[in-house]
């Protein structure tokens, strides 16, 4: 699971900048690079996040292709 955080300007702010530019200037083009940061969570962090979002242990295990015992261990749930 990855979470993407972007520092890209909004379309409204780009339009505002473009509307204030001098019409004699050549139009600016956006660079082809992607300016977003990506955070990759460990399996344990993914399990914790899904559990906090209300998913049940079997559902988390299925979603992440993990055994239920592993999900329980990440959550600190002991089997009896």
C-alpha positions as CSV (number, residue, x, y, z in Angstrom):
1,X,0.0,0.0,0.0
2,X,1.4,3.4,-0.9
3,X,0.3,6.8,0.0
4,X,1.0,9.6,-2.4
5,X,1.5,13.2,-1.3
6,X,1.7,15.8,-3.9
7,X,3.0,19.4,-3.8
8,X,1.7,20.2,-7.2
9,X,-0.2,23.5,-7.6
10,X,-4.0,23.3,-8.0
11,X,-5.5,24.0,-11.5
12,X,-7.1,27.1,-10.0
13,X,-3.8,28.5,-8.9
14,X,-2.2,27.7,-12.3
15,X,-5.1,29.5,-14.0
16,X,-4.7,32.5,-11.8
17,X,-1.0,32.8,-12.6
18,X,-1.7,32.3,-16.3
19,X,-4.4,35.0,-16.3
20,X,-1.9,37.5,-14.9
21,X,0.9,36.8,-17.3
22,X,1.8,39.1,-20.2
23,X,0.1,38.0,-23.4
24,X,3.3,38.7,-25.4
25,X,5.2,36.0,-23.5
26,X,5.4,32.5,-24.8
27,X,3.1,30.1,-22.9
28,X,4.9,28.1,-20.2
29,X,4.8,24.4,-20.2
30,X,4.9,22.2,-17.1
31,X,7.9,20.0,-16.7
32,X,7.4,16.3,-17.4
33,X,8.7,15.2,-14.0
34,X,6.4,14.0,-11.2
35,X,6.9,16.0,-8.1
36,X,5.1,13.7,-5.7
37,X,6.5,11.9,-2.7
38,X,5.5,8.3,-2.0
39,X,5.4,6.6,1.4
40,X,5.6,2.9,1.4
41,X,4.2,1.2,4.5
42,X,5.6,-2.0,6.0
43,X,3.2,-5.0,6.2
44,X,2.8,-4.4,10.0
45,X,1.9,-0.7,9.3
46,X,-0.6,-1.7,6.6
47,X,-2.3,-4.2,8.9
48,X,-2.5,-1.6,11.7
49,X,-3.9,1.0,9.3
50,X,-6.6,-1.3,7.9
51,X,-7.5,-2.5,11.4
52,X,-7.9,1.2,12.6
53,X,-10.1,1.8,9.5
54,X,-12.5,-0.9,10.8
55,X,-11.5,-4.0,8.8
56,X,-11.8,-7.4,10.4
57,X,-8.7,-9.6,10.8
58,X,-9.8,-12.2,8.1
59,X,-10.5,-9.4,5.7
60,X,-7.1,-7.8,6.3
61,X,-5.4,-11.2,5.9
62,X,-7.2,-11.7,2.5
63,X,-6.5,-8.1,1.3
64,X,-2.8,-8.4,2.0
65,X,-2.5,-12.1,1.2
66,X,-1.2,-12.9,4.7
67,X,-2.1,-15.8,7.1
68,X,-4.5,-14.8,9.8
69,X,-1.9,-15.7,12.4
70,X,0.5,-13.1,11.0
71,X,-2.1,-10.4,11.1
72,X,-3.0,-11.3,14.7
73,X,0.7,-11.1,15.7
74,X,1.1,-7.7,14.1
75,X,-1.9,-6.5,16.1
76,X,-0.7,-8.2,19.3
77,X,-3.7,-10.5,19.4
78,X,-2.8,-13.9,20.9
79,X,-4.6,-17.1,20.0
80,X,-5.8,-19.4,22.8
